[in-house]
Amino acid sequence: MRECITIYNRPQICISPTLPTEWAITLLCILVGCIAITTTVVLLIVSYWERSVICHARWIGFFAMVLFCFAAVVFPIGFHIPQIGGEPYQLPTDHQVGVSYIFFVLALWITVISELFIGKVCLPHL
C-alpha cells in the first residue's frame, strides 16, 4: 500500500505508510491501559460482594494511569517523522497540537488528581 501526494505542480511523492516505533508503543500503552481500566471497573463492581478485590482494583487502576502517562510522554517523540518534519517534542512552527491531544493530557492530570483524592480522602474510611 502506497500513499502519493502532489503539491503545487511539484514532483509526486509516494510513501509507504508505517507507524513509527514511538507511536506503536503509545498505541500499545493506550490499549493495555483501556483493558486495565475496564478490569478495574469490573473489580470495583465485584468488590460489592467480595471486599478483598479492592486492593487489586486500586493497583490495576494505578497501573493504567502509569500507562496513560507514559503514552503522553512517548507520543511526542514521534514528531520526527518526515510527514511532520519536526523534532522529538518539537513540532514545526507551522503546526499546532490538536485539541484532542490537549484533552488527553488534561484527562491525565484529572486522573492523577482524582487518584490522589480517592487515595487520601475516600479509601482510608473503608
Buried (B, 14 or more C-beta within 10 A) or exposed (E): EEEEEEEEEEEEEEEEEEEBEBBEBBEEBBEBBEEBBEBBEEBBEBBEEEEEBBEBBBEBBBBBBEBBBBBBBBBBBBBBBEEEEBEEEEBEEEEEEEEEEEEBBEEBEEBEEEBEEEEEEEEEEE
